[in-house]
Amino acid sequence: GLTTMKQRMDLLRAACLRRNRAFDEIEISYEVQILIAPTRAAVREKLRAMLALTAPGGETPQDADFRAFVSGESDEYPRYLTDTGLVGTPDEIKSQLQNYIAIGISHFMLWFVDAPDIDGMQLFMEQVAPVFKSSQH
């Protein structure tokens, strides 16, 4: 997640300083899973649909906060998703990406966890990507 990545970036900055290497010259990429939907309720529905496809006995998170979100008892995204990937509405995803950009990430490789459904990819391209395209060199 962001905390771990920030620690790694700090180590890289320190290594660059020791070698007299400009940190800003390094393009840093981040490969991450993403689950995006128009609303928080729609994120929950996508998650439920994906869980329904899980084979019996398959790996399903058993964390209390995961079960609470999927069941609708809580609107808080489970740590299982937030600690390891990007999750949320377009605005939430924009904010999460901005946090990674702020620590020095300049290239993202996104794994859309709802594939082969392309709704998430389309939503990202329509509502999130244009915000960042204008800031590219």
Secondary structure, DSSP 8 states (H G I E B T S, - for coil): -HHHHHHHHHHHHHHHHHTT--GGGS--EEEEEEEE-SSHHHHHHHHHHHHHTS-TT------HHHHHHHHTS--S--HHHHTTEEEESHHHHHHHHHHHHHTT--EEEEEETTTT--HHHHHHHHHTHHHHHTT--
